[in-house]
């Protein structure tokens, strides 16, 4: 198993459709926040996210936020979106992936992780045996730590995008 390999890469979160999820047998989503549902530390969801969440709910998709960010950041964002959440998740460690499965009543096969980072979201999902739906980051982060991590991820992402024929739009 290649723990750094996403199963699918999407241009952005809103390009993941209920039809795609149904075809793959996915009924639940664990969602990252920063650079997945909004830009880093932004209290407002990115354009289209609230409508996307409504479409998912209308199709019976259950969702929960799992974020490595702190409760002060995640709680008000999750409340605005009407989603349960877990903060300080320590992804890629499995604890909050397991909590998410339990909270949503899902299994490893019918619950996917949606996130923008190989070394947290994708790695954790693969360690759990869950489908990994990677999204391209909304915006490049400015911190040195993020830039370093993205530089390392770049080779993996480019390889997978080439194999997949580009990001799903």
Buried (B, 14 or more C-beta within 10 A) or exposed (E): EEBBBBBBBBEBBBBBBBEBBEEBEBBBBBBBBBBBBBBBEBEEBBEEBBEBBEBBBEEEBBBBBBBBBEEEBBEEBBEEBEBBBBBBBEBBBBEBBEBBBEBBEBEBEBBBBBBBBBBBBBBBBBBBEBBBBBBBBBEEBEEEEBEEBBEEBEEBBEEBBEEEEEBBE
